[in-house]
Amino acid sequence: MKQKKYTLPESEIPTQWYNIQADMKVKPQPMLNPETKKPVTVEELSQIFSVECSRQELNTTDAWIDIPEVVREYYSYYRPSPLVRAYGLEKALDTPAHIYFKNESVSPIGSHKLNSALPQAYYCKKEGATNVTTETGAGQWGAALSYASRLFGLECAVYQVKISYQQKPYRRNIMQVFGAQVTPSPSMSTRAGKDILTAFPNHQGSLGTAISEAVELARMTPGCKYALGSTMSHVSLHQTIIGLEAEKQMALADDYPDVVIACFGGGSNFSGIAFPFMRHTMLEGRRTRYVAAEPSACPKLTKGKFTYDFGDEAGYTPLIPMYSLGHDFKPANIHAGGLRYHGAGAIVSQLMKDGIMEAADVPQLETFEAGLLFAKSEGIIPAPESCHAIAVAIREANRCKESGQAETILFNLSGHGLVDMAAYDQYLSGNLINFE
Ligand SMILES: *Cc1c(COP(=O)(O)O)cnc(C)c1O
């Protein structure tokens, strides 16, 4: 029998995350304080984030950062996640390519987001915080932080993008099961929310707006820290656990990726699977392509500009050197809520600028076609976000079929779509808008 899954024992859960900043020849440009226009400091960042995450954010020298033992312990509830050879999909596509996926949907909340929620909640608690707050789009990050907060005994308040709050009631319920307080954003509970609702009474919400609200709450509330699920460099750092495991698992499969693919919202799951492999490209000249898959409706990497921009709508965050569509960009209501964000993280933006990685954009209809083919051939219903990675993997596999080359394709299955069935319902009933 051919081997389908490559699994690692719990003892092989990595003990350190990989900090790619240390190995980059051209470092990301610094984030700037919007008032002074000077690089932000740990002291400034730690006014809203935990001190440890603020340090990790600005660490450009240490390539390896220790994972706290208690975080590893909670990682063991679902990690190491399996690496799977997609024989079913290969057969359906009749491609000579070897397709592998790293299955992050096995986490208790169904996506990769828990990989960073656990350390972020842990550091907040360790530093004496009582509360955490955040924003969430589709609800994946909010669910992850709600659960991690429960584990470490923190109160959690989540601002959920209004359109998702309405379209995805079950994700809201998941957060509530773990005891979080969930508010649709924009809300009247913050200055930022009030301003936006006054200007646009029918505002459907966006991640940028919800971030503004959460940051404001963290600033105004003693003992309350803010945690972010994507974009920031410390989040990418935590997510490298995905690629570090995948590297060992590819070795078990006696294979190595020619192309690594992940969907792209702010860049955390992409960074997570790609950076450990990119290390070999940067240090040893290993030839691998890295492709970020983004929605045509929110194409920051393929159509955005490299510039200094805010991470949120109200302009509360530092200025981030990023590929951006503009911090007031209002993306169409695609179902991949986790990809409806205007900008890319600073590290990924620099790597993109330097040609170390590439990006592809995919219209919504193609992503669901890909998701259905994957579900039929591999038995897992993917999250609408993950469907973007699958769509690009299928494009690559079809290219291999045309050229007859048996390349090795690795993609990250960032989450399952079992709480996104309303989106599949629209697709199946022929009512899905394409948003080219
Ligand atoms: C949040 C999310 C994404 C996008 O976020 P990144 O930071 O770009 O990884 C992708 N897939 C799923 C399932 C998500 O929940």
Ligand as a Chemical Component Dictionary entry (heavy atoms), coordinates in Angstrom:
data_LIG
# 
_chem_comp.id                   LIG 
_chem_comp.type                 NON-POLYMER 
_chem_comp.pdbx_formal_charge   0 
_chem_comp.three_letter_code    LIG 
# 
loop_
_chem_comp_atom.comp_id 
_chem_comp_atom.atom_id 
_chem_comp_atom.alt_atom_id 
_chem_comp_atom.type_symbol 
_chem_comp_atom.charge 
_chem_comp_atom.model_Cartn_x 
_chem_comp_atom.model_Cartn_y 
_chem_comp_atom.model_Cartn_z 
_chem_comp_atom.pdbx_ordinal 
LIG C1 C1 C 0 -7.488 33.671 8.755 1  
LIG C2 C2 C 0 -7.423 32.611 7.789 2  
LIG C3 C3 C 0 -6.653 32.751 6.613 3  
LIG C4 C4 C 0 -5.930 34.005 6.226 4  
LIG O1 O1 O 0 -5.021 34.530 7.131 5  
LIG P1 P1 P 0 -3.458 34.479 6.910 6  
LIG O2 O2 O 0 -2.918 35.296 8.014 7  
LIG O3 O3 O 0 -3.144 35.075 5.584 8  
LIG O4 O4 O 0 -3.067 33.071 7.013 9  
LIG C5 C5 C 0 -6.579 31.666 5.767 10 
LIG N1 N1 N 0 -7.241 30.519 6.011 11 
LIG C6 C6 C 0 -7.998 30.363 7.108 12 
LIG C7 C7 C 0 -8.717 29.076 7.304 13 
LIG C8 C8 C 0 -8.109 31.399 8.027 14 
LIG O5 O5 O 0 -8.851 31.237 9.119 15 
# 
loop_
_chem_comp_bond.comp_id 
_chem_comp_bond.atom_id_1 
_chem_comp_bond.atom_id_2 
_chem_comp_bond.value_order 
_chem_comp_bond.pdbx_ordinal 
LIG C1 C2 SING 1  
LIG C2 C3 SING 2  
LIG C2 C8 DOUB 3  
LIG C3 C4 SING 4  
LIG C3 C5 DOUB 5  
LIG C4 O1 SING 6  
LIG O1 P1 SING 7  
LIG P1 O2 DOUB 8  
LIG P1 O3 SING 9  
LIG P1 O4 SING 10 
LIG C5 N1 SING 11 
LIG N1 C6 DOUB 12 
LIG C6 C7 SING 13 
LIG C6 C8 SING 14 
LIG C8 O5 SING 15 
# 
